[in-house]
């Protein structure tokens, strides 16, 4: 089957690094063959990052799955008082971090730590099913001989539910304690929705709240909580959650303060292609603004398309999109987001096999070693014990014709 002249015209624009419009993106998404999308996306990926596939040594800390919000798509959230809820104390979080980092003890004076460099999972949350939840405290698996998991981790990723009782100062102290235990690791912490809630609860402006966290040691912000930006659709799938405007306010202000962030999109539920393109377009416009007003290193570092997984939530009856749609979404993300440097295929969500395939559709990052430290996607039907060794990552990149490059949070090669 031949390619239309319109598709050829748009493809030439992409190949020549000429920005495409939302209308052109819709035509490409609907009508272009999968192989062409992959070719265009890989071309753009290689012009940005060459033959590199990035990863890091990281682990997650999920302080709680108690959440004031109750999103339709969420498999992670539990109400306060549920037997499947967890809410770790600061001392328990210290234990998790010590175990994952290999540290034996923390500094006695947590207030003495936390002065860090200034430049620095949509989450799927409520289960109605009878899944047995095992909180991520104390999970540890042996690596194969010669493989390396998190030690020495260069990033601690902290996200969880929006707990009704914890305030900003609790999270400031949490970051200080984490930095005491593993001071050389970057703390990438809290979605914009978590941040907006804790900062408002403290009666501070977004700027004031972010500065407090930054001084404690928060150096980057993940991209979760974006879901879908269309306000009408958002009102249906997460009506009581923080708004699109709140999400952008936090990221915009973070960029102004020199804090790099990521961005996500939850796709494959009840949204349309138009909703996805609108989402990408809003991110592209924000990136234009942030890079114009501030240094490029303190804008969006990476975009992560997050696939809706349908286990144990109130939208389970709609099913999941195909692998072909996953690959199209990755490719179109790389093609459309011409100003966001990295596209991440989050392997915990896709699984290892599809993640390797994603490297042929524009992804240049697969996240990190994880070290069996996250339950967000596990509770929605993903890998129950997500762990990837460095050797596995290297083999994955090599199989796709690329070279695995260990990075820090800011995409500096290590």
Order of alpha helices (4+ residues) and beta strands (2+ residues): alpha-alpha-alpha-beta-beta-alpha-beta-alpha-beta-alpha-alpha-beta-alpha-alpha-beta-alpha-beta-alpha-beta-alpha-alpha-beta-alpha-beta
